[in-house]
Amino acid sequence: MKCRICDNSKGHQTFQVREMMFGLKETFTYFKCPSCGCLQIAEFPTDMSKYYSSGYYSYSTPVSEDPKLKSFLKKKRDRYAVCGRGLSGRILGMFFPADIIKLYSGIPLDSRILDIGCGNGSLIWRLREAGFTNVTGIDPFIDTTITYSNGVRVEKKSLREVEGEWDLITYHHSFEHISDPVGELSKARELMSERGTCIIRIPLVDSWAWEHYGTNWVQIDAPRHFYLHSVKSMETLAGKTGFSIYKVEYDSTAFQFWGSEQYEKNIALNSESSYYINPDISLFNQKTMKSFERKTADLNIKGKGDQAVFFLNNN
């Protein structure tokens, strides 16, 4: 076996990982490269369609518009997160954080934004509502192109079919699903404007969760996640494709705990007894979840959380 990131072919450690989102419990071989630290699937399944069934959350029904008042309040909150203006938005953000939208703070509202692997487009729909005027999403696995009433489009295509020039290209937990990360990131760089930015949010294997849970770490998500990167493997990948990583922010959640604890006990993510499906009958009470959240915050501070955001620009 040869590492697809750093080309090393020696000393790989192999692992057998079960499919546990849907509870199919098929096993898949992964190997971890001792050189760059990337954990990657040994062989790509010939047919991935069964692992992206109608129950896969990213491809669920298109975004539905909220009642007018709720929609109005969300816009206020998200616009404050992006522009830093508006007292009501600031107050709303204190009680109902804008989470991922904060990544777009300070970005000009007319920036050409492309979100890759965006599923039903819920994020770019929010970005348009927050005031961004030129946002597009692509995903090759959706059934058909989606056009929302606010003008946002999610096109059924892959990056190799995209043209034009973009100021911001984003992968929000889609990059780990791509079989050829070197080719993908090379194409992204070709499409970026001179001062453009690429944002990649991914699970990280050099994390406490992998060290503690091993093959029961929920974010391996076999076989959908082809690559579980380390910081070093991301640096290697960036260097190969003409990028530089100028910032890394850890943003892991309590999911790393409760999801992995369930997998250790043979409970699939979509099981009726899963916290994801029925939190009230799951293994975890409110006190336990609060404990997970505190541990998560501590791991993020220490750089040991199980996911992070990488900010890249032209080398």
N, C-alpha and C positions, 0 to 999 in steps of 0.2 A: 504493500500500500504506500502511496505517495501523498503527502500533504498537499492539498490543492492551493494552500495559501503560501507556504514558504518552500515547497518542493522537497522537504526532508523526507527520506524514505526509511529511516532507521529508528528503532526503539519505540515504536508506537505501542500504546497499551489499549487493548480492546475491551468493550463493554457491551452487554446485551441489555437493551432498553425496551420496555413494553409500551405499546400504544394504550394510553390511559385516559385520553379525553373522552372518547366514546366507549371505553371499556372493552375494546376488541381484544386486547391483551396479546396481540401478535408481537413478536420480538424482532428487533432490528439491531444490527451490529454497528456500533460507533467506535471510532478510534481517536485517541488524544495524542496530538503531536508533542513530543518533548521539547521541540525546538521553539515553536511559536506559541504553544499552549492551546491551540484551537481543537475543540472537540467536534468531530464531523462524522456524518453518516458514511459508512463504507461503500454502500451501493444504493443508488437512487431507485426507488420502486418504479416498475415499468408503468404502472397506472396509479396516479395519485388521486383520482376522482373520488374513490371511496372514502378517502380521508378528509375530503372537503364536502361532506354531505350537506343537506339542507339545514342540519343542526349546527353547522359551523357559524359562530357568532358574527364573523366579519361579513358574511354574505347573507345575513338575514334580511328581512324586509327593508326597503328603502326608508330613509328618515321621514318620520311623520312630523308635521308642524304642530307645535304646542298651541294651547289656547292663547289668545292675544295677550293677556296680562303676563303669563308665564314667559312667553316668547319675548315680550318687551323687557322684562327683568333680566333674562339671560343675555340679551343684547347689551344692556347697560353694563352688566358685570364683565362680559367678554371684551367690550370696547375699552373699559378701564384697564383691563389686563394688557391690552395691546398698546393703547395710547397714553395711559396714565392720567386720563382726564375724566372728571365727573365724580362728584361726591357720592351720589347714590350708587354708582358702580363700585366705588371703593368700599362702601359699607357692605354691599352684597357680597363682594369678594372675600370679606373677612369671615363671613358665616358660611358661604358656599363658594369655596375656592375654584378658580377657573382652570386649574390643573394644567393640562397640556397647552392651552392657549397662551400661557405665560412665555412659552418658548419663542413666540412671535413678537414679543415686546420690542419696540423700537424699530421694527422693520417697516419701511415705507408702505403705505396702503396700496400703492399702485404697482408694487413688486410683482413680477411674473413668477407665480408659485406653482410647482408641479409636485403633487403628492403621489408617490408610486406604491401600488399595492394597497389602495385605500378602501377596499371592500365596498360597502354601500355608500361611502362618501360622507359619513357623519361629521368627520372633522372639518373637511373643506366646506361643508354646508355651514358650520359654525363660524369658520373664518370669513365667509362671505357676509354672514349676518353681523359680524364684528366690524366690518367696514372694508375688508380687502376686496379689490375690484377685479383682480385677474388671477383667479384660482382655478386649477383644473386637476382632476384626479384620473388615474388610469389603473386598471386592474384586469388582467387577462382571464380571470376566473369568474367574473360576474356573468350572469345570463345574457344581458344586453346593456347597451349604453343607457345611462340614467340621466335625465335632465330635470332639475328641480325648478320650482316656481321662482326662486330668486336668481336664476340664471346659471347656477353651478352645474357643470357636467362631469359625470364620471364615465370615461370612455373605456370600452372593452378593447384593450390593446396592451401590448408589452412595451418596454422602453425602446426596443430597437425600432419600433414603428413611429416613434415620436420625432417631430422636427421642431425647428425654431430655437430660440435662445431663452434661457430661464435664469432668473436671479436667485431663486431658492428651490432646491430639489430636496424632497424629504422622503424618508423611509421610516414610518412609525410601526415598528414590529412587523415589517414585511421583508427586510433584507435577509433575515435568517432563513427565509423560505426559498431563496434564489439559488439555483444550482451552480451558476457560474458567477461568483461575486467579483472576480477580477474583470471579466468582460463587462459585467453590469456597471461597475463603478467607472470603468474606462469610458463607456458610452455616456454616463452621467456627466463626466468631466467635459466631454465634447460639446454637450448641450448647455453648459453653464456659461453665463456671462463672465467677463473678465474679473469682476469683483464679486462673483456669486459665491453662495454658500451651499454646502450639502449637510443636512442633518440626518443622522442615523441613530435611531433608538432600537436597542437590541438587548437580549439577555446576555449576561456575562458568565463565563465558566470559572474565571478566577474570583470566585465569590464564596462567602461562608455557606450558602445554601448547597452548592455543589460539594464542597468539602464535607459537609455534615450529612446530606441526604444521598449523595452519590446518584445512582441510576434512578432513584425515586424523586429526584429534583424535578418539580413540576414543569419547569421551563425548558427542559429538554424537548418535551412535546413530540416524541417520535411518532411517525416519521416526518411530520410536517416541517420541523426545524432541521434543516440540513446542516447548519453550522451554528455552534455555540462558541462565539469568539472570546478571546482574552484581549486585554488591552494591547499586549504585544502583537497578537495576530492582526488586530486592527491597524496598528502602526505599520506593520509589514505590508498589509493590503493597500493602505493609503500611499505608501512610498512607491509601490509597484504601479500605481495608476495616476501618479502626478499630483496627489493631494498632500496636504499637511493637516494634522489634527491640532487645532489650536485651543481646544477646550473639551473637557469631559465632565459631565454632571451625572451623579448617581441619582436615580429616581425609582429605586425598587419599592415594592409595596408589600403589605402583609400576605399577599398571595403566595410568596415564596415559602411561607410557613404553613398556612392552612392547606394549600394545595399539595405540598409535599408530604405533610402529615397524613393526609387522606390516602395518597398513593402508597405510603408505607403500610397502611391498613387495608389496601386492596379496594379502595373506594374510588371509582372513576369520577372525573370532573362533572360529567353529565348524569351521574347517578341520582336517584331520587333522594338519597340521604346526604348528598353533597351540599356543602355550604353555598356553592354557586347556584344550586337549584332551590333548595329549601333550607335557608339558614336557621330557621327555628327548630328544625329537627336534626341538625348536624351535630358533629362532635364538639362544636365550639360555642361557648357562651360569650356574653359581652365582655366579661373580665379577661378571658383568654385572648379575645381579639384585640383588646386594648394593649395587652402585653405584647402581642405580635407587632402592633403598630409602633410601640416604643422601641422594640428591638430593631425594627426596620429603620427607624430614624437614626439610630446609633450606627448601624451598618453603613448607611449612606454617608454619614459623616466620616467614617473610617475608610471609605473606599472599598468596602466589602459587600455592598449590596449586589443583588443578582441581576440588575439591569442598569443601563446607563445611556446617556445621550452623548453622541460624538459629533462635534462641530468641525467640519472640514472646509478648507478653502484651497485655492490653487497654489501649488508649490512654487 
